[in-house]
Each structure stands twice: as C-alpha cells, then as structure tokens.
C-alpha cells in the first residue's frame, strides 16, 4: 500500500452456474469502481471442471488486480442439501485461490451484505444493484445480477473494514487452520 492509504477489494459471489465478482479501489476512505463481471459456468457439464474454472478465474483476478483483501458471500442455508454442498465447494475453491496468493479473506452472509448496501437485510437483488449503481455511479447494470452481488460483497467489506468483528477472516492457510480446527480431519 502507498502513502495515500490505497487498497483494492475483490468481492465474490460464488456459484457453480455463475460466479459474480466486482472490484473496488479505496483511496483515502473513498470507494472507486474498478470492474464487475461474471464467470459463466453452465456450459460445463462436469462439476469438477466448473470448480477448476472458478479457481483459475479467481487466481487470474488476483494476479491482474492485486487485491489487498477478498470479501466473499457465505453460502446461505437452503433446503436443497446438494445445492448447498456445491455452493460450499465453489466458495471453498475461490477461498483456496485467495489463500494460495496470501490474500486476506472475509466472509459475509447474504443478509449482512444486503443490510450494508440498502439498510434492509431482505432486499432483492434488483434493489441491491440499483443502490450500487447510485453509490458507484455505474452507467448501466448487467443483465445477470450475480456480478452486482460480487460487487456488493466488496462494498460491504469496505463499510465493515473498520469493524473488527467479522464473520470469518483469514490471512493464510495457517490462520484458516487455527480458526477452523473442527473443519479439518
């Protein structure tokens, strides 16, 4: 980081059909929009191949933009166990990519992200996207809102970065292992 207190935050909305991501730059406590996009994975039939592409795209984003921190949406608890498992794998692969490059990772629940952006934890994807458009001066919104969900994770992290209480923050494999002993076998 330079003397202007500059950092880049990569936000990720993990998914096995579409992974959304957004990047913001923070200079002197002000947000600046960098990019939002998505990785479409439904063209691949093999779930493991999808995970490989999530890992590679996350590594490419890290290598291109050099984020200081990653904010990732935590899987929500749904009724379909198989969907939940696949979503957890997608999140884990994105986290592993960040950890392999020693980028600090923080998880946020969907409700916390929505609350940070709109002030309402039950906001729709469209409401979150419109608020991001207003906050960051985006000219237009994408058709799929997975990319704005990724951007929302980054903005949520910006708003919570001075808050020391986060849901899960890891700065490397050692930190993850130390904070998650029950997740290891």
Backbone torsions as a table, in degrees:
resi	resn	phi	psi	omega
1	UNK	NA	147.0	-179.4
2	UNK	-97.2	-174.3	-173.8
3	UNK	-68.8	-16.3	179.5
4	UNK	-83.5	8.1	-177.9
5	UNK	56.3	60.5	-176.9
6	UNK	-104.1	138.0	173.5
7	UNK	-150.3	158.0	178.8
8	UNK	-116.5	134.6	179.0
9	UNK	-118.1	126.6	174.6
10	UNK	-100.6	123.1	176.5
11	UNK	-106.4	136.9	-177.1
12	UNK	-129.1	131.9	170.1
13	UNK	-109.2	97.4	-174.6
14	UNK	-71.8	145.2	176.4
15	UNK	-164.3	156.2	-179.8
16	UNK	-95.2	-8.5	174.3
17	UNK	-101.5	-47.5	176.2
18	UNK	-139.8	128.8	172.1
19	UNK	-103.8	120.1	178.2
20	UNK	-97.6	145.7	176.2
21	UNK	-147.5	153.5	177.8
22	UNK	-146.7	151.0	-179.5
23	UNK	-127.8	136.9	172.7
24	UNK	-128.4	153.5	174.1
25	UNK	-111.4	136.1	177.9
26	UNK	-112.6	120.2	177.1
27	UNK	-125.7	121.5	-178.4
28	UNK	47.5	50.0	176.0
29	UNK	64.4	23.1	175.6
30	UNK	-121.0	136.5	179.5
31	UNK	-85.3	142.3	173.4
32	UNK	-134.2	129.0	179.9
33	UNK	-69.3	133.9	175.5
34	UNK	-109.1	-55.3	-174.8
35	UNK	-164.3	151.7	165.9
36	UNK	-141.7	145.7	-177.9
37	UNK	-165.8	-177.2	179.3
38	UNK	-143.9	155.5	174.6
39	UNK	-110.8	113.8	-179.8
40	UNK	-86.4	123.3	-173.9
41	UNK	-114.4	-5.4	-175.2
42	UNK	-69.0	-10.3	177.2
43	UNK	-77.4	-10.8	178.8
44	UNK	-102.5	125.8	179.9
45	UNK	-78.0	-32.4	-175.6
46	UNK	-81.9	119.8	-179.4
47	UNK	-58.8	-38.5	-177.9
48	UNK	-69.5	-33.7	175.4
49	UNK	-65.7	-37.9	176.0
50	UNK	-61.0	-43.7	178.9
51	UNK	-62.4	-39.2	177.1
52	UNK	-60.0	-43.4	-179.6
53	UNK	-67.7	-35.8	176.0
54	UNK	-62.3	-46.9	179.9
55	UNK	-60.1	-50.2	-177.2
56	UNK	-63.4	-41.3	-179.3
57	UNK	-67.0	-38.7	178.2
58	UNK	-65.0	-43.5	176.9
59	UNK	-60.5	-44.6	179.6
60	UNK	-60.5	-42.5	178.0
61	UNK	-62.5	-42.1	179.2
62	UNK	-64.2	-45.3	-178.7
63	UNK	-67.4	-31.9	-179.2
64	UNK	-80.7	-43.7	-172.4
65	UNK	-104.2	-13.7	179.5
66	UNK	51.2	56.7	179.7
67	UNK	-64.6	146.1	176.2
68	UNK	-82.9	-27.6	-177.2
69	UNK	-146.1	152.2	175.3
70	UNK	-120.8	132.8	173.2
71	UNK	-112.8	129.0	-175.3
72	UNK	-129.8	139.0	178.2
73	UNK	-75.5	128.4	178.4
74	UNK	-77.5	145.1	178.0
75	UNK	-60.9	140.2	175.9
76	UNK	-88.9	157.9	-177.3
77	UNK	-87.5	108.4	-179.5
78	UNK	-107.4	-179.2	-178.6
79	UNK	-84.0	-25.6	-177.6
80	UNK	-88.2	106.1	-176.0
81	UNK	-62.8	-40.9	-179.6
82	UNK	-63.2	-42.3	177.6
83	UNK	-63.1	-42.1	179.5
84	UNK	-61.8	-43.3	179.9
85	UNK	-63.1	-45.5	179.2
86	UNK	-63.5	-40.9	178.8
87	UNK	-65.2	-40.2	177.0
88	UNK	-62.9	-37.9	176.9
89	UNK	-65.5	-42.7	179.3
90	UNK	-61.1	-44.0	178.7
91	UNK	-63.8	-44.1	-178.9
92	UNK	-61.8	-39.2	179.7
93	UNK	-67.1	-42.1	177.3
94	UNK	-63.9	-40.6	177.8
95	UNK	-64.4	-42.3	179.7
96	UNK	-60.9	-38.2	178.0
97	UNK	-63.1	-44.5	178.3
98	UNK	-64.4	-44.7	-180.0
99	UNK	-64.0	-34.5	-179.8
100	UNK	-66.3	-22.7	177.2
101	UNK	-103.6	9.1	177.6
102	UNK	56.7	43.3	175.7
103	UNK	-98.9	132.4	179.4
104	UNK	-62.8	134.9	-176.8
105	UNK	-122.9	135.9	175.1
106	UNK	-129.0	134.3	178.2
107	UNK	-98.3	144.2	175.3
108	UNK	-134.0	140.0	176.3
109	UNK	-71.3	154.2	177.4
110	UNK	-55.1	-40.1	179.6
111	UNK	-63.3	-41.8	-179.3
112	UNK	-65.0	-39.5	178.8
113	UNK	-63.9	-48.3	179.7
114	UNK	-61.2	-40.8	179.7
115	UNK	-63.4	-41.2	-179.4
116	UNK	-65.9	-35.3	-176.1
117	UNK	-84.4	-47.0	-172.1
118	UNK	-110.9	-14.1	-175.1
119	UNK	85.2	3.6	-179.9
120	UNK	-135.5	115.9	-178.5
121	UNK	-68.8	-8.8	179.3
122	UNK	-108.8	17.5	-179.3
123	UNK	-62.4	153.4	176.4
124	UNK	-81.0	164.4	175.4
125	UNK	-56.9	-39.2	-178.6
126	UNK	-65.2	-40.7	178.4
127	UNK	-64.8	-41.6	178.2
128	UNK	-63.0	-45.9	-179.3
129	UNK	-61.1	-44.3	-179.8
130	UNK	-63.4	-39.9	178.8
131	UNK	-66.7	-40.3	176.6
132	UNK	-63.2	-40.2	178.5
133	UNK	-58.7	-43.1	179.4
134	UNK	-69.6	-46.6	-177.3
135	UNK	-62.7	-40.9	-172.0
136	UNK	-106.3	1.2	178.2
137	UNK	66.5	37.7	179.2
138	UNK	-72.4	132.9	-178.8
139	UNK	-67.9	-44.8	178.1
140	UNK	-144.0	161.2	179.5
141	UNK	-103.1	149.0	178.2
142	UNK	-71.0	161.6	177.9
143	UNK	-62.8	-52.3	176.5
144	UNK	-86.7	138.3	-176.6
145	UNK	-97.5	13.8	176.1
146	UNK	-65.6	-36.3	179.6
147	UNK	-68.2	-36.4	177.5
148	UNK	-70.8	-28.4	174.4
149	UNK	-65.3	-39.4	175.1
150	UNK	-64.1	-44.2	177.8
151	UNK	-62.2	-38.5	178.4
152	UNK	-60.6	-38.0	178.0
153	UNK	-62.4	-41.1	178.8
154	UNK	-64.8	-44.3	-179.6
155	UNK	-67.1	-40.4	175.5
156	UNK	-57.2	-44.1	179.7
157	UNK	-63.9	-40.1	176.6
158	UNK	-57.5	-48.3	-179.1
159	UNK	-65.9	-29.3	-178.0
160	UNK	-99.1	1.8	-173.0
161	UNK	-66.6	-23.6	176.0
162	UNK	-88.6	-3.8	179.6
163	UNK	-92.1	121.3	-176.3
164	UNK	-77.9	-14.7	179.9
165	UNK	-93.8	110.2	177.0
166	UNK	-125.7	167.8	-176.1
167	UNK	-75.3	-32.1	179.3
168	UNK	-173.1	117.3	-177.3
169	UNK	-127.3	128.2	-177.7
170	UNK	-131.0	136.1	179.7
171	UNK	-108.7	-0.4	178.6
172	UNK	173.5	178.2	-178.6
173	UNK	-59.5	-40.9	-179.0
174	UNK	-60.2	-43.2	179.1
175	UNK	-63.7	-44.1	-179.7
176	UNK	-62.2	-47.6	-179.0
177	UNK	-61.5	-44.4	-179.1
178	UNK	-62.3	-39.5	-176.5
179	UNK	-87.2	-6.7	-176.5
180	UNK	-136.2	53.0	-176.0
181	UNK	-61.5	-29.4	-177.0
182	UNK	-78.4	-12.8	-179.4
183	UNK	-88.9	-1.2	-178.3
184	UNK	-108.3	145.7	178.0
185	UNK	-123.8	NA	NA
